[in-house]
Amino acid sequence: MPHSKGFGRRRDARSTDPVAIGEVVDRLLEEELFSRGIPIATLASKWPQIVGDRMAEATAPASLEGKILTIRASDGPWGSQARYLAREIRDRADAALGGDAVTSVRVVLADPRNRSSEG
């Protein structure tokens, strides 16, 4: 049966006692592995409001490491547009996360080999 690699090495005691789902979620969010994904998921869900609908179709938040937001752009022109608007995107993304979460923006281009060909 498939299993997650990380959970086989857990050191906390396991129990068959029932636990409220809220308690489970709270415990998971305390762990770095899970809590690191929450800000980027928040940005992804609010991305159209942060950058606008048209730019949201061609860009996406890829990661947030060390207060540096990495944005993946679909191509060069959209990457240039995101770089041009980096300060505004930084400010809006930071506000969406409650402040003091994003200090700079880095833009990378999506790997063209991962795009499906049209036509």
KEKETOR-440038 format. One record per residue: residue number from 1; residue in three letters; x, y, z of N, C-alpha, C in turn. Coordinates in Angstrom, 3 decimals, m for minus. Atoms other than C-alpha are relative to their C-alpha. Layout:
- NUM / ALA / X / Y / Z / X / Y / Z / X / Y / Z
...
***
This chain:
- 1 / MET / 0.842 / m1.177 / 0.000 / 0.000 / 0.000 / 0.000 / 0.886 / 1.239 / 0.000
- 2 / PRO / m0.833 / m1.198 / 0.049 / 1.447 / 3.442 / m0.906 / m0.078 / 0.772 / 1.310
- 3 / HIS / m0.025 / m0.829 / m1.199 / 2.483 / 5.702 / 1.911 / 0.938 / 1.167 / m0.211
- 4 / SER / m0.855 / m1.170 / 0.077 / 4.102 / 9.067 / 2.425 / 1.345 / m0.319 / 0.625
- 5 / LYS / m1.343 / 0.272 / m0.502 / 7.857 / 8.912 / 2.922 / 0.238 / 0.637 / 1.371
- 6 / GLY / m0.286 / m0.727 / m1.229 / 7.896 / 11.477 / 5.725 / m0.674 / m0.544 / 1.239
- 7 / PHE / 0.738 / 0.426 / m1.179 / 5.329 / 9.907 / 7.988 / 0.521 / m1.292 / 0.604
- 8 / GLY / m0.563 / 1.220 / m0.550 / 7.168 / 6.604 / 8.422 / 1.067 / 0.262 / 1.040
- 9 / ARG / m1.069 / m0.351 / m0.941 / 9.870 / 8.408 / 10.389 / m0.481 / 0.849 / 1.161
- 10 / ARG / 0.527 / m0.825 / m1.100 / 7.582 / 10.211 / 12.830 / 0.390 / m0.608 / 1.338
- 11 / ARG / m0.431 / 0.463 / m1.319 / 8.711 / 10.001 / 16.432 / m1.090 / 0.140 / 1.065
- 12 / ASP / 1.047 / m0.175 / m1.005 / 5.494 / 11.024 / 18.168 / m0.789 / m1.300 / 0.169
- 13 / ALA / 0.753 / 1.211 / m0.322 / 3.378 / 8.376 / 19.833 / m1.293 / m0.058 / m0.803
- 14 / ARG / 1.253 / 0.185 / 0.725 / 0.490 / 6.970 / 17.852 / m1.045 / m0.532 / 0.973
- 15 / SER / 1.084 / 0.402 / m0.871 / m2.876 / 6.356 / 19.409 / m1.209 / m0.354 / m0.849
- 16 / THR / 1.250 / 0.328 / 0.684 / m6.160 / 4.821 / 18.404 / m1.170 / 0.784 / 0.594
- 17 / ASP / 1.039 / m0.834 / m0.601 / m8.079 / 7.329 / 20.562 / m0.499 / 1.026 / m1.010
- 18 / PRO / 0.530 / m1.005 / 0.926 / m10.422 / 9.625 / 18.623 / 0.530 / 1.393 / 0.349
- 19 / VAL / m0.507 / m1.363 / m0.162 / m9.134 / 13.174 / 18.098 / m0.803 / 0.907 / m0.922
- 20 / ALA / 0.752 / m0.962 / 0.816 / m11.026 / 16.217 / 16.858 / 0.845 / 0.430 / m1.199
- 21 / ILE / m0.725 / m0.357 / 1.221 / m10.084 / 17.138 / 13.272 / 0.702 / 1.346 / 0.139
- 22 / GLY / m0.626 / m1.305 / m0.219 / m9.356 / 20.721 / 14.335 / 1.319 / m0.122 / 0.733
- 23 / GLU / m1.232 / 0.226 / m0.744 / m6.742 / 19.466 / 16.767 / 1.082 / m0.585 / m0.913
- 24 / VAL / m0.942 / 0.595 / 0.956 / m5.114 / 17.389 / 14.029 / 0.555 / 1.084 / m0.919
- 25 / VAL / m0.433 / m1.072 / 0.900 / m5.000 / 20.383 / 11.672 / 0.929 / 0.968 / 0.733
- 26 / ASP / m0.853 / m0.897 / m0.774 / m3.569 / 22.629 / 14.401 / 1.386 / m0.591 / 0.208
- 27 / ARG / m1.298 / 0.662 / m0.196 / m0.812 / 20.106 / 15.103 / 0.810 / m0.022 / m1.294
- 28 / LEU / m0.700 / 0.021 / 1.281 / 0.034 / 19.791 / 11.418 / 0.542 / 1.380 / m0.362
- 29 / LEU / m0.435 / m1.349 / 0.329 / 0.233 / 23.561 / 10.982 / 1.167 / 0.458 / 0.852
- 30 / GLU / m1.145 / m0.329 / m0.841 / 2.750 / 23.732 / 13.815 / 1.296 / m0.561 / m0.588
- 31 / GLU / m1.176 / 0.611 / 0.598 / 5.106 / 21.564 / 11.757 / 0.467 / 0.830 / m1.188
- 32 / GLU / m0.562 / m0.849 / 1.046 / 7.427 / 23.454 / 9.413 / m0.388 / m0.461 / m1.396
- 33 / LEU / 0.311 / 0.529 / 1.328 / 6.753 / 21.173 / 6.442 / m1.360 / 0.474 / m0.483
- 34 / PHE / 1.344 / m0.400 / 0.390 / 3.059 / 22.027 / 6.434 / m0.166 / 1.515 / 0.035
- 35 / SER / 0.199 / m1.441 / m0.135 / 3.244 / 25.632 / 7.606 / 0.669 / 0.784 / m1.113
- 36 / ARG / m0.656 / m0.699 / 1.110 / 5.631 / 26.585 / 4.782 / m0.904 / 0.079 / m1.213
- 37 / GLY / 0.870 / 0.010 / 1.170 / 2.982 / 25.691 / 2.202 / m1.212 / 0.896 / 0.118
- 38 / ILE / 1.204 / m0.813 / m0.201 / 0.206 / 27.788 / 3.715 / 0.114 / 1.365 / m0.679
- 39 / PRO / m0.056 / m1.315 / 0.658 / 1.468 / 31.222 / 2.529 / m0.097 / m0.092 / m1.524
- 40 / ILE / 0.038 / 0.089 / 1.464 / 2.001 / 30.093 / m1.070 / m1.390 / m0.440 / m0.466
- 41 / ALA / 1.375 / 0.392 / 0.333 / m1.428 / 28.422 / m1.086 / m0.938 / 1.201 / 0.118
- 42 / THR / 0.797 / m1.213 / m0.164 / m2.931 / 31.667 / 0.198 / 0.189 / 0.928 / m1.196
- 43 / LEU / m0.265 / m0.852 / 1.160 / m1.218 / 33.634 / m2.560 / m0.625 / m0.576 / m1.263
- 44 / ALA / 0.576 / 0.631 / 1.194 / m2.320 / 31.126 / m5.196 / m1.508 / 0.223 / m0.061
- 45 / SER / 1.453 / m0.173 / 0.002 / m5.945 / 31.423 / m4.125 / m0.413 / 1.456 / m0.230
- 46 / LYS / 0.309 / m1.426 / 0.168 / m5.795 / 35.247 / m4.168 / 0.720 / 0.625 / m1.191
- 47 / TRP / m0.852 / m0.512 / 1.070 / m3.523 / 35.574 / m7.219 / m0.721 / 0.942 / m0.973
- 48 / PRO / 0.678 / m0.941 / 0.910 / m6.137 / 37.130 / m9.581 / m0.246 / 1.373 / 0.640
- 49 / GLN / 0.203 / m1.285 / m0.669 / m6.874 / 39.826 / m6.983 / 1.326 / 0.744 / 0.188
- 50 / ILE / m1.315 / m0.614 / m0.222 / m3.148 / 40.442 / m6.445 / 0.554 / 0.588 / m1.292
- 51 / VAL / m0.636 / m0.449 / 1.246 / m2.034 / 40.726 / m10.085 / m0.979 / 0.336 / m1.117
- 52 / GLY / 0.977 / m0.227 / 1.057 / m5.262 / 41.002 / m12.084 / m0.252 / m1.280 / m0.782
- 53 / ASP / 0.413 / 1.225 / 0.689 / m7.086 / 38.410 / m14.144 / 0.913 / m0.388 / m1.162
- 54 / ARG / m0.819 / 0.332 / 1.182 / m4.986 / 38.654 / m17.325 / 1.377 / m0.503 / 0.407
- 55 / MET / m1.329 / 0.437 / m0.419 / m1.635 / 38.404 / m15.551 / m0.088 / m1.319 / 0.769
- 56 / ALA / 0.158 / 1.244 / m0.757 / m2.972 / 35.621 / m13.313 / m0.094 / m1.210 / m0.926
- 57 / GLU / 0.062 / 1.096 / 0.962 / m3.588 / 33.527 / m16.434 / 1.382 / m0.395 / m0.506
- 58 / ALA / m1.330 / 0.246 / 0.558 / 0.086 / 33.807 / m17.434 / 1.100 / m0.110 / 1.056
- 59 / THR / m0.987 / 0.090 / m1.079 / 1.829 / 33.856 / m14.054 / m0.608 / m0.747 / 1.178
- 60 / ALA / 0.472 / 0.672 / m1.213 / 1.621 / 32.011 / m10.756 / 1.077 / 0.108 / 1.068
- 61 / PRO / m0.999 / 0.041 / m1.062 / 3.293 / 32.164 / m7.368 / 0.580 / m1.411 / 0.078
- 62 / ALA / m0.641 / 1.312 / 0.006 / 5.823 / 29.327 / m7.336 / 0.532 / m0.390 / 1.370
- 63 / SER / m0.532 / 0.307 / m1.328 / 7.459 / 29.593 / m3.909 / 0.179 / 1.279 / 0.793
- 64 / LEU / m0.302 / m1.106 / m0.901 / 8.052 / 31.815 / m0.915 / 1.029 / m0.526 / 0.982
- 65 / GLU / m1.106 / 0.464 / m0.844 / 11.432 / 31.168 / 0.668 / 0.780 / 1.206 / 0.477
- 66 / GLY / m0.768 / m1.106 / m0.546 / 13.170 / 33.599 / 2.989 / m0.552 / 1.363 / m0.382
- 67 / LYS / 0.717 / m1.233 / 0.340 / 10.599 / 36.326 / 2.229 / 0.177 / 0.417 / m1.462
- 68 / ILE / m0.135 / m0.258 / 1.435 / 11.451 / 36.097 / m1.496 / m1.087 / m0.788 / m0.726
- 69 / LEU / 1.074 / 0.619 / 0.765 / 8.394 / 35.411 / m3.631 / 0.502 / m0.277 / m1.409
- 70 / THR / m0.363 / 0.366 / 1.365 / 9.223 / 33.516 / m6.814 / m1.271 / m0.186 / m0.796
- 71 / ILE / 1.152 / 0.053 / 0.895 / 6.741 / 33.981 / m9.627 / 0.430 / m0.716 / m1.273
- 72 / ARG / m0.263 / 0.704 / 1.254 / 6.628 / 31.621 / m12.607 / m0.865 / 0.643 / m1.085
- 73 / ALA / 0.695 / m0.616 / 1.129 / 5.734 / 33.348 / m15.887 / m0.007 / m0.966 / m1.173
- 74 / SER / 0.147 / 0.935 / 1.112 / 4.512 / 31.482 / m18.963 / 0.966 / 0.269 / m1.146
- 75 / ASP / m0.925 / m0.330 / 1.092 / 6.807 / 33.346 / m21.378 / 0.714 / 1.317 / 0.306
- 76 / GLY / m0.811 / m1.195 / m0.198 / 9.236 / 36.240 / m21.765 / m0.774 / 1.292 / 0.166
- 77 / PRO / 0.749 / m1.246 / m0.167 / 6.738 / 39.062 / m22.317 / m0.730 / 0.090 / 1.352
- 78 / TRP / 0.673 / m0.026 / m1.308 / 4.727 / 38.085 / m19.229 / 1.018 / 0.081 / 1.128
- 79 / GLY / m1.068 / m0.125 / m0.989 / 7.973 / 37.668 / m17.291 / 0.472 / 1.436 / 0.115
- 80 / SER / m0.403 / m1.410 / m0.014 / 8.995 / 41.197 / m18.289 / m1.051 / 0.863 / 0.683
- 81 / GLN / 1.087 / m0.754 / m0.633 / 5.603 / 42.543 / m17.259 / 0.013 / m0.209 / 1.513
- 82 / ALA / m0.044 / 0.285 / m1.440 / 5.856 / 40.811 / m13.874 / 1.199 / 0.687 / 0.648
- 83 / ARG / m1.175 / m0.699 / m0.540 / 9.377 / 42.213 / m13.370 / m0.262 / 1.497 / 0.114
- 84 / TYR / 0.331 / m1.422 / m0.007 / 8.123 / 45.687 / m14.252 / m0.923 / 0.347 / 1.181
- 85 / LEU / 0.968 / m0.231 / m1.082 / 5.318 / 45.370 / m11.682 / 0.429 / m0.644 / 1.326
- 86 / ALA / m0.468 / 0.757 / m1.168 / 7.457 / 43.550 / m9.088 / m0.263 / 0.716 / 1.323
- 87 / ARG / 0.201 / m0.740 / m1.263 / 7.229 / 46.296 / m6.444 / m1.470 / m0.022 / 0.406
- 88 / GLU / 1.435 / 0.017 / m0.289 / 3.439 / 46.479 / m6.719 / m0.458 / m1.406 / 0.387
- 89 / ILE / 0.343 / 1.389 / m0.328 / 3.129 / 42.674 / m6.716 / 0.503 / m0.335 / 1.400
- 90 / ARG / m0.552 / 0.247 / m1.342 / 5.399 / 42.499 / m3.668 / m0.898 / 0.604 / 1.073
- 91 / ASP / 0.835 / m0.678 / m1.000 / 3.289 / 45.042 / m1.776 / m1.360 / m0.664 / 0.166
- 92 / ARG / 1.314 / 0.640 / m0.066 / m0.006 / 43.361 / m2.650 / 0.079 / m1.410 / 0.587
- 93 / ALA / m0.178 / 1.348 / m0.546 / 1.283 / 39.857 / m1.897 / 0.276 / 0.069 / 1.488
- 94 / ASP / m0.309 / m0.172 / m1.414 / 2.694 / 41.051 / 1.402 / m1.257 / 0.352 / 0.794
- 95 / ALA / 1.263 / m0.371 / m0.663 / m0.631 / 42.646 / 2.319 / m0.940 / m1.195 / 0.092
- 96 / ALA / 0.879 / 1.176 / m0.002 / m2.486 / 39.454 / 1.364 / 0.405 / m1.000 / 1.079
- 97 / LEU / m0.494 / 0.925 / m1.026 / m0.303 / 37.540 / 3.828 / 0.059 / 0.644 / 1.377
- 98 / GLY / 0.041 / m0.650 / m1.303 / m0.721 / 40.069 / 6.619 / 1.207 / 0.849 / 0.316
- 99 / GLY / m1.161 / m0.867 / m0.205 / 2.541 / 41.991 / 6.202 / 1.217 / m0.740 / 0.516
- 100 / ASP / m1.310 / 0.523 / m0.409 / 6.237 / 41.260 / 6.804 / 0.230 / m1.444 / m0.447
- 101 / ALA / m0.193 / 1.356 / 0.521 / 6.115 / 38.090 / 4.680 / 0.761 / 0.005 / m1.319
- 102 / VAL / m0.642 / m0.086 / 1.314 / 7.386 / 39.275 / 1.267 / 0.822 / 1.278 / m0.054
- 103 / THR / m0.856 / m1.174 / 0.124 / 10.374 / 41.582 / 0.839 / 0.490 / 0.222 / m1.420
- 104 / SER / m0.407 / m0.167 / 1.397 / 11.241 / 40.927 / m2.803 / m0.669 / m1.052 / m0.871
- 105 / VAL / 0.628 / 0.882 / 0.987 / 9.983 / 39.261 / m5.962 / 1.054 / m0.416 / m1.016
- 106 / ARG / m0.883 / 0.575 / 1.021 / 11.918 / 37.013 / m8.315 / m0.905 / m0.617 / m1.055
- 107 / VAL / 0.820 / 0.536 / 1.095 / 10.487 / 36.104 / m11.723 / 0.828 / m0.997 / m0.796
- 108 / VAL / m0.644 / 1.027 / 0.821 / 11.386 / 32.910 / m13.561 / m0.973 / m0.396 / m1.102
- 109 / LEU / 0.845 / 0.469 / 1.093 / 10.131 / 31.545 / m16.849 / m0.311 / m1.471 / 0.179
- 110 / ALA / 0.399 / 1.407 / m0.056 / 8.201 / 28.301 / m16.966 / 0.853 / m0.785 / m0.984
- 111 / ASP / m0.770 / 0.877 / 0.881 / 10.065 / 25.407 / m18.522 / m0.828 / m0.290 / m1.246
- 112 / PRO / 0.810 / 0.208 / 1.213 / 8.882 / 25.337 / m22.162 / m0.213 / m1.470 / m0.335
- 113 / ARG / 0.177 / 1.438 / 0.277 / 9.344 / 21.546 / m22.255 / m1.218 / m0.558 / 0.726
- 114 / ASN / 1.157 / 0.489 / m0.750 / 6.487 / 21.207 / m19.737 / m1.318 / 0.509 / m0.550
- 115 / ARG / 1.228 / m0.531 / 0.598 / 3.993 / 23.129 / m21.873 / m0.470 / m0.935 / m1.097
- 116 / SER / 0.531 / 0.842 / 1.088 / 1.698 / 21.191 / m24.158 / 0.036 / 0.803 / m1.292
- 117 / SER / m0.036 / m0.700 / 1.295 / 2.021 / 22.018 / m27.830 / m1.413 / 0.176 / m0.523
- 118 / GLU / 1.321 / m0.293 / 0.563 / m0.910 / 23.619 / m29.552 / 0.076 / m0.130 / m1.505
- 119 / GLY / 0.064 / 0.004 / 1.444 / m1.989 / 23.099 / m33.087 / 0.004 / m1.306 / m0.559
***
